[in-house]
């Protein structure tokens, strides 16, 4: 072998040795154990085919759920909503609009809040946040109002949604009467 070939081979082996040594040293300094439980669980959702696609509808009528709803439980459940919404009369908006008196109020009605274009379009025609609209929206906001900027994924538990709606209804100057449950249910 020539001297140049020996130098090139020596340089290559020296570089590999340095890189391997640095790799071992950094692994020893910055080693992270694998956690027992993952930090975030990401649940996938099924996508319906285009032919048979229907809006996801609550399985149990809201009137039936409201018959046993507990506003006190709803207040506890609302704590996860309180980072973005307030229910206090006269309180300002947060990331989301103030929800004092929301039950029975026109959708996208708070004057000093910047609603998404999707929410404004959904509100056309004077729609009101009645018990059915709130139930559907809280079940899956992004499916109920496609394009909404609300980041909440939804609450799949029927009774929890009913408790939250009962709490929201109680946070009003004049709460709406709870609709009668369907006969035979």
C-alpha positions, 0 to 999 in steps of 0.5 A: 500500500502506498503512503497516501492510501495508509493516510486516507484509511487512517483518517477514515478510521480516526473519524469513525472512532471519534464519531463513535466515542462522541455518540457513546459519551452523549448517550451516557450524558443524555440518556432518557428512560422510556416512560411506563405510560405515554404522556399523550394518548391520541385517539383516532376517529373513524371516518365515514364513507362519502356515500353514507356520511351522516352527522354524528347525532347524540344517541339519547334525546337531550330532554331525557338526559336533562331530566336527571342532569345535575348542575352541580356536577356540570359546574365541576365538569365546566372547569375544563371549559373555564380556561377558555370561557367564563359564565360570570355575568359581565365578565369579559371574553377569554379565548372563547366568548362569555357563556353567561345566558348562552342557553336560549341566546342567538348563536354567534351573538356576543358583539365584542367577540370575533367568531370564526367564519364557520360559526357565523355561517352556522348562525345564519337565520337566527339560530339559537343555542337551544338544548339540542344545538348545545348537545350536538355541539358539545358532542363533537364541535368540529363535526357539528360546525365544520371549520369552527375554531373551538379546540375542544374535541367534544364530550362523548358521555351523554350524562356529562354533556347534560350536566354541563348544559344544565349548569350553563342553563343555571348561569342565566338571569332567566334560565329556560325550562327543561324540556319534558322527556319523551313519553315512554322513555 
